[in-house]
Amino acid sequence: MFFSSRKKKPSLLRRLIYLIVLISGGGGVGGWLFKDHPAMQAAWTLVTGKPADEAAKDLDDTLKAAVGDVAGVIKSVDSFGQPGTYQVTISHVHLDPTLFRPGQTVDIQARVLRVDSVRTDTLLWESKRFGERLAVAGKDELVAGWADRPFQVAWKPGQQIVVEVFDRKPKLFVEPRRFIFSSADVKLAEFPLKPGTFPLEPTQMPDPPVDPRNNQIVLQSQRVGDIQGGQRGDERPRQPPPQTADADSPIIIK
């Protein structure tokens, strides 16, 4: 019979008990732990393998960072639930090339609509004024984006916003392909065009079906202020936005 020279590590349960005891001391974990508790110093070193003062500082920093991250997430979620003016960018669109005939030239365009309770559409933004986004199915990646064309929209909770992506150059006698990202699929208590990557649903289901991950839209957005002039988010402006403005300036839709 022989004995291994390797030291047996404390069990997971034992480590958890140590950590619970250490953390339950309250604020300033490092100061509470080690100033007047040499036994705790030894326990911490046993669990972490680090000197007590160094480990305590690491733990304090980790806890502070975690609290800051949670606070940031809560603040971000709360900001997207407030009525106001939001700046939005459609930074990237990707379409499945198998949905188009090989060699077909596709002009990928997008538009943003607000849909009210009686299904009346209000156009908020469209990409066609910024030129063609051409790609050849079977040869090119069917991608487009308008990262340099942000627009602003006034919104209040309960309003539905739809992003429609479509081919502006369909073949003769062929129904153009259209894809939808709809806020009906998210909580209407939150701004529907939140940042993230989302699936685009085809308006006509393809046969055979395609992987939904191959049709995607990437949005960037942030709340930039309150709704101006007491205007409600569901009202159209009295005058349309001027079309003579610098093309590089954000389009503001209230």
Backbone hydrogen bonds in HBPLUS format (Angstrom, degrees):
<---DONOR---> <-ACCEPTOR-->    atom                        ^
c    i                          cat <-CA-CA->   ^        H-A-AA   ^      H-
h    n   atom  resd res      DA  || num        DHA   H-A  angle D-A-AA Bond
n    s   type  num  typ     dist DA aas  dist angle  dist       angle   num
A0015-ARG N   A0011-SER O   2.98 MM   4  6.32 156.3  2.03 150.4 157.0     1
A0016-LEU N   A0012-LEU O   2.91 MM   4  6.17 160.5  1.95 151.9 157.2     2
A0017-ILE N   A0013-LEU O   2.94 MM   4  6.22 156.6  1.99 150.4 156.5     3
A0018-TYR N   A0014-ARG O   3.02 MM   4  6.29 159.9  2.06 147.7 153.0     4
A0019-LEU N   A0015-ARG O   2.90 MM   4  6.22 164.2  1.93 155.0 158.8     5
A0020-ILE N   A0016-LEU O   2.87 MM   4  6.09 162.2  1.90 153.9 158.4     6
A0021-VAL N   A0017-ILE O   3.00 MM   4  6.18 165.5  2.02 151.8 155.6     7
A0022-LEU N   A0018-TYR O   2.92 MM   4  6.17 157.7  1.97 151.7 158.4     8
A0023-ILE N   A0019-LEU O   2.84 MM   4  5.97 173.6  1.85 157.7 159.3     9
A0024-SER N   A0020-ILE O   2.96 MM   4  5.83 152.6  2.04 145.4 152.5    10
A0026-GLY N   A0023-ILE O   3.40 MM   3  6.53 168.4  2.41 131.8 130.6    11
A0032-TRP N   A0028-GLY O   2.93 MM   4  6.08 173.1  1.94 171.1 173.1    12
A0033-LEU N   A0029-VAL O   2.88 MM   4  5.81 155.5  1.94 148.6 156.0    13
A0034-PHE N   A0030-GLY O   3.31 MM   4  6.26 176.3  2.31 153.7 153.1    14
A0040-MET N   A0037-HIS O   3.05 MM   3  5.27 121.7  2.40 101.8 115.8    15
A0041-GLN N   A0037-HIS O   3.09 MM   4  6.49 147.9  2.20 146.6 156.3    16
A0042-ALA N   A0038-PRO O   3.07 MM   4  6.39 158.4  2.12 149.4 153.2    17
A0043-ALA N   A0039-ALA O   2.95 MM   4  6.23 155.5  2.01 144.7 152.1    18
A0044-TRP N   A0040-MET O   2.81 MM   4  6.00 164.0  1.84 152.5 156.3    19
A0045-THR N   A0041-GLN O   3.02 MM   4  6.22 163.7  2.05 150.6 154.9    20
A0046-LEU N   A0042-ALA O   2.96 MM   4  6.15 151.5  2.04 144.4 152.5    21
A0047-VAL N   A0043-ALA O   2.99 MM   4  6.29 151.4  2.08 149.0 156.1    22
A0048-THR N   A0044-TRP O   2.87 MM   4  6.01 176.3  1.88 163.1 163.7    23
A0049-GLY N   A0045-THR O   2.75 MM   4  4.89 143.2  1.89 128.4 138.8    24
A0055-ALA N   A0051-PRO O   2.91 MM   4  6.05 169.5  1.92 164.5 167.9    25
A0056-ALA N   A0052-ALA O   2.93 MM   4  6.00 159.6  1.97 150.5 156.0    26
A0057-LYS N   A0053-ASP O   3.22 MM   4  6.34 158.0  2.27 139.9 145.0    27
A0058-ASP N   A0054-GLU O   3.04 MM   4  6.33 159.1  2.09 148.2 154.2    28
A0059-LEU N   A0055-ALA O   2.90 MM   4  6.17 156.0  1.96 149.9 156.3    29
A0060-ASP N   A0056-ALA O   2.90 MM   4  6.15 161.0  1.94 151.0 156.0    30
A0061-ASP N   A0057-LYS O   2.92 MM   4  6.14 165.5  1.95 153.3 156.9    31
A0062-THR N   A0058-ASP O   2.89 MM   4  6.10 157.3  1.94 147.5 154.2    32
A0063-LEU N   A0059-LEU O   2.90 MM   4  6.10 165.3  1.92 155.0 158.2    33
A0064-LYS N   A0060-ASP O   2.96 MM   4  6.15 160.9  2.00 151.2 156.6    34
A0065-ALA N   A0061-ASP O   2.93 MM   4  6.12 158.8  1.97 147.9 153.8    35
A0066-ALA N   A0062-THR O   2.91 MM   4  6.12 156.9  1.96 148.3 154.9    36
A0067-VAL N   A0063-LEU O   2.95 MM   4  6.16 162.1  1.98 150.2 154.6    37
A0068-GLY N   A0064-LYS O   2.93 MM   4  6.15 156.5  1.99 146.1 153.0    38
A0069-ASP N   A0065-ALA O   2.86 MM   4  6.13 153.2  1.93 148.9 156.1    39
A0070-VAL N   A0066-ALA O   2.99 MM   4  6.24 165.2  2.01 153.7 156.9    40
A0071-ALA N   A0067-VAL O   2.97 MM   4  6.16 160.1  2.01 148.2 153.9    41
A0072-GLY N   A0068-GLY O   2.91 MM   4  6.11 150.6  2.00 143.2 151.5    42
A0073-VAL N   A0069-ASP O   2.96 MM   4  6.27 156.4  2.02 151.7 157.4    43
A0074-ILE N   A0070-VAL O   2.97 MM   4  6.21 165.3  1.99 153.0 156.8    44
A0075-LYS N   A0071-ALA O   2.95 MM   4  6.10 160.8  1.98 147.1 152.5    45
A0076-SER N   A0072-GLY O   2.90 MM   4  6.08 155.8  1.96 145.5 152.4    46
A0077-VAL N   A0073-VAL O   2.91 MM   4  6.15 166.7  1.92 156.7 159.4    47
A0078-ASP N   A0074-ILE O   2.93 MM   4  6.07 161.0  1.97 148.4 154.2    48
A0079-SER N   A0075-LYS O   2.94 MM   4  6.12 152.0  2.02 146.3 153.4    49
A0080-PHE N   A0076-SER O   3.29 MM   4  6.58 146.8  2.41 146.1 153.3    50
A0081-GLY N   A0078-ASP O   3.10 MM   3  5.27 157.8  2.15 106.0 112.7    51
A0082-GLN N   A0079-SER O   3.43 MM   3  5.55 167.8  2.44 106.0 108.4    52
A0191-PHE N   A0080-PHE O   2.61 MM 111  5.20 157.6  1.65 154.0 162.2    53
A0084-GLY N   A0155-TRP O   2.89 MM  71  5.60 158.7  1.94 159.3 166.0    54
A0155-TRP N   A0084-GLY O   2.87 MM  71  5.60 159.3  1.91 156.7 162.9    55
A0085-THR N   A0225-GLY O   2.67 MM 140  5.19 168.8  1.68 142.7 146.7    56
A0224-VAL N   A0085-THR O   2.84 MM 139  5.77 164.2  1.86 156.0 161.5    57
A0086-TYR N   A0153-VAL O   3.00 MM  67  5.50 169.4  2.01 146.4 147.7    58
A0153-VAL N   A0086-TYR O   2.95 MM  67  5.50 152.6  2.02 149.4 157.8    59
A0087-GLN N   A0222-GLN O   2.89 MM 135  5.56 161.1  1.93 167.9 166.8    60
A0222-GLN N   A0087-GLN O   3.06 MM 135  5.56 141.9  2.21 144.9 156.1    61
A0088-VAL N   A0151-PHE O   2.78 MM  63  5.52 167.4  1.80 168.5 171.8    62
A0151-PHE N   A0088-VAL O   2.98 MM  63  5.52 158.0  2.03 154.1 161.0    63
A0089-THR N   A0220-GLN O   2.75 MM 131  5.08 146.3  1.86 156.9 160.6    64
A0220-GLN N   A0089-THR O   2.94 MM 131  5.08 153.7  2.01 149.5 155.7    65
A0146-TRP N   A0090-ILE O   2.86 MM  56  5.61 160.4  1.90 159.5 165.3    66
A0091-SER N   A0218-VAL O   3.05 MM 127  5.74 130.1  2.31 147.9 159.8    67
A0218-VAL N   A0092-HIS O   2.81 MM 126  5.03 158.4  1.85 155.1 154.4    68
A0093-VAL N   A0144-ALA O   2.71 MM  51  5.17 138.2  1.88 159.7 156.9    69
A0144-ALA N   A0093-VAL O   3.01 MM  51  5.17 145.4  2.13 138.3 144.2    70
A0094-HIS N   A0216-GLN O   2.94 MM 122  5.25 162.2  1.97 149.7 151.2    71
A0216-GLN N   A0094-HIS O   2.93 MM 122  5.25 148.9  2.03 140.9 151.0    72
A0095-LEU N   A0142-LEU O   2.91 MM  47  5.38 158.6  1.95 157.1 163.8    73
A0099-LEU N   A0096-ASP O   3.20 MM   3  5.89 167.3  2.22 119.4 123.2    74
A0100-PHE N   A0097-PRO O   3.10 MM   3  5.66 166.1  2.12 118.6 121.4    75
A0104-GLN N   A0101-ARG O   2.94 MM   3  5.44 158.9  1.98 141.1 141.9    76
A0103-GLY N   A0137-ALA O   2.82 MM  34  5.30 172.9  1.82 149.0 147.6    77
A0137-ALA N   A0104-GLN O   2.89 MM  33  5.38 166.1  1.91 158.0 155.2    78
A0106-VAL N   A0135-ALA O   2.71 MM  29  5.31 174.8  1.72 169.7 171.1    79
A0135-ALA N   A0106-VAL O   2.93 MM  29  5.31 135.6  2.13 143.6 156.5    80
A0168-ARG N   A0107-ASP O   2.83 MM  61  5.15 167.8  1.84 145.8 148.7    81
A0108-ILE N   A0133-ARG O   2.91 MM  25  5.31 150.5  2.00 152.8 144.0    82
A0109-GLN N   A0166-PHE O   2.96 MM  57  5.51 167.9  1.97 164.7 168.5    83
A0166-PHE N   A0109-GLN O   2.96 MM  57  5.51 159.8  2.00 144.9 150.7    84
A0127-SER N   A0110-ALA O   2.88 MM  17  5.46 155.4  1.94 169.2 165.6    85
A0111-ARG N   A0164-GLU O   2.89 MM  53  5.38 144.6  2.02 148.2 158.9    86
A0164-GLU N   A0111-ARG O   2.86 MM  53  5.38 171.4  1.86 164.9 167.7    87
A0112-VAL N   A0125-TRP O   2.71 MM  13  5.09 159.1  1.75 150.7 153.9    88
A0124-LEU N   A0112-VAL O   2.79 MM  12  5.39 169.7  1.80 158.7 158.3    89
A0125-TRP N   A0112-VAL O   3.39 MM  13  5.09 153.1  2.47 133.1 133.3    90
A0113-LEU N   A0162-VAL O   2.78 MM  49  5.13 168.1  1.80 157.7 162.0    91
A0162-VAL N   A0113-LEU O   2.75 MM  49  5.13 164.2  1.77 154.1 159.7    92
A0114-ARG N   A0122-THR O   2.89 MM   8  5.06 159.4  1.93 142.1 148.5    93
A0122-THR N   A0114-ARG O   2.84 MM   8  5.06 148.6  1.94 144.5 154.3    94
A0115-VAL N   A0160-GLN O   2.99 MM  45  5.50 163.3  2.02 144.8 150.3    95
A0116-ASP N   A0120-THR O   3.23 MM   4  5.54 160.5  2.27 139.3 143.8    96
A0119-ARG N   A0116-ASP O   2.97 MM   3  5.23 153.8  2.04 120.2 119.7    97
A0130-PHE N   A0127-SER O   2.84 MM   3  5.63 165.0  1.86 129.4 134.6    98
A0131-GLY N   A0128-LYS O   3.23 MM   3  5.53 159.0  2.27 115.6 114.5    99
A0139-LYS N   A0136-VAL O   3.05 MM   3  5.49 159.0  2.09 132.3 135.4   100
A0140-ASP N   A0136-VAL O   2.80 MM   4  5.26 175.5  1.80 163.4 162.1   101
A0143-VAL N   A0141-GLU O   2.98 MM   2  5.61 126.7  2.28 106.8  91.2   102
A0149-ARG N   A0146-TRP O   2.98 MM   3  5.20 160.6  2.02 118.2 118.4   103
A0251-ILE N   A0150-PRO O   3.30 MM 101  6.79 152.1  2.39 141.1 142.4   104
A0152-GLN N   A0251-ILE O   2.60 MM  99  6.06 150.6  1.68 158.2 166.7   105
A0253-ILE N   A0152-GLN O   2.59 MM 101  5.49 155.6  1.64 135.0 144.1   106
A0154-ALA N   A0253-ILE O   3.06 MM  99  6.65 127.0  2.35 138.5 151.9   107
A0159-GLN N   A0156-LYS O   3.30 MM   3  6.21 158.1  2.35 148.5 151.0   108
A0158-GLY N   A0188-LEU O   2.78 MM  30  4.79 155.9  1.84 148.9 144.5   109
A0183-SER N   A0161-ILE O   3.03 MM  22  5.45 144.2  2.16 146.1 157.1   110
A0163-VAL N   A0181-PHE O   2.80 MM  18  5.06 171.9  1.80 155.9 158.7   111
A0181-PHE N   A0163-VAL O   2.83 MM  18  5.06 158.8  1.87 153.0 157.9   112
A0165-VAL N   A0179-PHE O   2.84 MM  14  5.05 163.4  1.87 144.7 150.5   113
A0179-PHE N   A0165-VAL O   2.72 MM  14  5.05 152.0  1.80 158.8 164.8   114
A0167-ASP N   A0177-ARG O   3.15 MM  10  5.74 147.5  2.26 157.6 162.9   115
A0174-VAL N   A0171-LYS O   3.03 MM   3  5.32 145.8  2.15 138.0 132.8   116
A0203-THR N   A0178-ARG O   2.94 MM  25  5.72 162.4  1.97 145.3 146.2   117
A0180-ILE N   A0201-GLU O   2.75 MM  21  5.09 156.6  1.81 136.6 143.1   118
A0201-GLU N   A0180-ILE O   2.91 MM  21  5.09 166.3  1.93 146.0 141.3   119
A0185-ASP N   A0182-SER O   3.22 MM   3  6.03 170.7  2.23 117.5 120.4   120
A0186-VAL N   A0183-SER O   3.14 MM   3  5.23 166.6  2.16 106.3 110.3   121
A0190-GLU N   A0187-LYS O   3.09 MM   3  5.67 166.4  2.11 115.7 119.2   122
A0196-GLY N   A0219-LEU O   3.06 MM  23  5.47 157.0  2.11 142.5 141.3   123
A0219-LEU N   A0196-GLY O   2.91 MM  23  5.47 165.3  1.93 162.7 164.1   124
A0198-PHE N   A0217-ILE O   2.85 MM  19  5.38 166.4  1.87 159.1 163.2   125
A0217-ILE N   A0198-PHE O   2.86 MM  19  5.38 153.5  1.93 155.5 163.2   126
A0200-LEU N   A0215-ASN O   2.88 MM  15  5.23 156.7  1.93 132.1 130.7   127
A0214-ASN N   A0211-ASP O   2.96 MM   3  5.71 167.7  1.97 124.6 128.6   128
A0215-ASN N   A0212-PRO O   3.25 MM   3  5.70 168.5  2.26 112.8 116.2   129
A0231-GLN N   A0228-GLN O   3.22 MM   3  6.14 168.5  2.23 124.5 127.3   130
A0235-GLU N   A0232-ARG O   3.20 MM   3  5.64 167.8  2.22 118.9 119.8   131
A0249-SER N   A0246-ASP O   3.02 MM   3  5.51 164.7  2.05 116.9 121.9   132
